């Protein structure tokens, strides 16, 4: 099970296919196959439950099934995961992907450390000078090569998903050229 917890959603894309509800069961296997056919390196998959937090997962039993795709080509991009979701809503099929970034171990430690009252007061004057902000930027920012790899990975997932959806739309007699192909986030995948 995956817990979103402190993960931050950075990018997303979705579509609703009219009369596509019958594809709900096999769409994940088609997407999985499409991504495999692209031969993108060091890509890993897991079809699993996802919860917002531990309370939702274990006390409320509130989860949803996602195909989770991760790429381990660079150590700095391993904490970025793509969650692919599909669900029938009446006769329609909702299909979406979401790019989440999980905080690194050092970020979690830093957040905890700065949340302590005595440390927080000590850093208050330094933060005004930008010292704490510089540390945050170094921890959070991807370098140019990391961003290239991350964008290539997410674009590959997006195009693999689009290829599957184009076949589904063709089978339904729909025009696939009307698909909005642009994601809504910092990568701007199209």
C-alpha positions in Angstrom: 0.0 0.0 0.0 1.1 3.5 -0.8 0.4 6.4 1.6 0.4 9.9 0.0 1.0 11.5 3.4 3.4 14.5 2.8 3.8 13.9 -0.9 3.2 16.9 -3.1 1.2 16.6 -6.4 3.3 18.4 -9.1 1.5 17.5 -12.3 -1.6 15.8 -13.5 -3.7 14.9 -16.5 -7.2 13.4 -16.9 -9.8 12.5 -19.4 -13.3 11.1 -19.3 -14.3 8.7 -22.1 -18.0 8.6 -22.9 -19.4 5.0 -22.9 -16.0 3.7 -22.0 -17.0 1.9 -18.7 -16.4 -1.6 -20.2 -12.7 -0.9 -20.4 -12.3 -0.3 -16.7 -11.1 -3.9 -15.9 -8.4 -4.3 -18.6 -7.1 -0.7 -19.0 -4.3 -1.1 -16.5 -2.9 -4.2 -18.3 -3.0 -2.3 -21.6 -1.2 0.7 -20.1 1.4 -1.6 -18.4 2.0 -3.3 -21.8 2.2 0.0 -23.6 4.9 1.3 -21.2 6.8 -1.9 -21.4 6.8 -1.7 -25.2 8.4 1.7 -25.0 11.5 0.0 -23.4 12.1 3.0 -21.1 15.0 2.0 -18.8 14.7 1.3 -15.1 10.9 1.6 -14.9 9.0 -0.3 -12.2 5.3 -0.9 -11.7 3.0 -1.9 -8.9 -0.8 -2.2 -9.0 -1.7 -1.4 -5.4 -4.0 0.4 -3.0 -3.3 4.1 -2.3 -4.5 6.0 0.7 -4.3 9.7 1.7 -2.9 8.9 5.1 -2.6 6.0 7.7 -6.0 6.9 9.3 -7.7 6.5 5.9 -5.8 3.3 5.2 -6.3 1.4 8.4 -9.2 2.9 10.3 -11.5 4.0 7.6 -10.4 1.4 5.0 -10.6 4.2 2.4 -8.3 3.4 -0.5 -8.3 3.3 -4.3 -6.4 1.1 -6.7 -3.7 2.7 -8.9 -1.0 1.6 -11.2 2.0 3.1 -9.6 5.0 3.7 -12.0 8.4 4.7 -10.8 11.7 5.2 -12.5 15.0 4.6 -10.9 17.3 5.9 -13.6 18.8 8.6 -11.3 18.9 8.5 -7.5 17.6 12.1 -7.3 14.4 11.3 -9.2 13.5 8.1 -7.2 11.1 9.9 -5.0 8.9 11.0 -7.9 6.1 8.5 -8.6 3.3 8.5 -11.3 -0.1 7.2 -10.1 -2.4 6.1 -12.9 -6.1 5.9 -12.0 -9.1 4.5 -13.9 -12.6 4.2 -12.7 -16.0 3.8 -14.3 -18.5 6.6 -13.5 -21.8 5.4 -14.8 -21.3 4.7 -18.5 -18.1 6.8 -18.6 -14.5 5.9 -17.9 -12.3 8.4 -15.9 -8.6 7.9 -16.6 -6.0 10.1 -15.0 -2.3 10.2 -13.9 -0.8 12.2 -11.1 2.9 13.0 -10.5 3.8 13.0 -6.8 7.0 14.0 -5.2 7.8 12.4 -1.8 10.1 14.3 0.6 13.5 12.9 1.0 14.7 11.6 4.4 16.8 14.7 4.9 13.7 16.9 4.2 11.7 15.0 6.8 14.5 15.4 9.4 14.9 19.1 8.6 11.1 19.7 8.9 11.0 17.9 12.2 14.1 19.8 13.4 12.7 23.2 12.4 9.4 22.4 14.1 11.0 22.3 17.5 10.2 25.6 19.2 13.8 26.4 20.3 15.3 25.6 16.9 12.5 27.5 15.1 13.3 30.7 17.1 17.0 30.3 16.4 16.4 30.0 12.6 13.9 32.8 12.5 16.6 35.5 12.1 18.7 33.3 9.8 15.6 32.6 7.6 15.2 36.4 7.2 18.7 36.4 5.8 17.9 33.6 3.4 20.2 30.9 4.9 17.4 28.4 5.6 15.9 29.1 2.1 19.1 28.3 0.4 19.3 25.0 2.2 15.7 24.2 1.1 16.4 25.1 -2.5 19.4 22.8 -2.6 17.4 20.0 -1.1 14.3 20.4 -3.4 15.6 21.6 -6.7 16.5 19.1 -9.4 19.5 19.9 -11.5 19.2 20.2 -15.3 19.9 16.5 -15.9 17.5 15.3 -13.2 14.8 17.5 -14.7 15.5 16.1 -18.2 15.2 12.5 -16.9 12.1 13.2 -14.9 10.4 14.9 -17.9 11.4 12.0 -20.2 10.0 9.5 -17.8 6.7 11.3 -17.2 6.3 12.0 -21.0 6.9 8.4 -21.7 4.1 7.4 -19.3 1.8 10.0 -20.7 2.4 9.0 -24.3 1.9 5.3 -23.5 -1.4 6.1 -21.8 -2.5 8.2 -24.8 -1.7 5.4 -27.2 -4.0 3.1 -25.2 -6.7 5.7 -25.0 -6.5 6.4 -28.8 -7.2 2.7 -29.5 -10.1 2.7 -27.0 -11.6 5.8 -28.6 -11.1 4.3 -32.1 -13.0 1.2 -31.0 -15.8 3.4 -29.7 -16.0 5.3 -32.9 -14.8 8.5 -31.3 -12.3 11.1 -32.6 -9.0 10.9 -30.6 -7.8 14.3 -32.0 -10.1 16.1 -29.5 -8.0 14.8 -26.5 -6.5 17.6 -24.5 -2.9 16.3 -24.3 -1.4 19.0 -22.0 -0.8 18.2 -18.4 -1.6 20.7 -15.6 1.6 21.2 -13.6 5.2 22.3 -13.6 6.4 19.8 -16.3 3.8 20.9 -18.9 3.7 17.5 -20.6 2.0 17.3 -24.0 
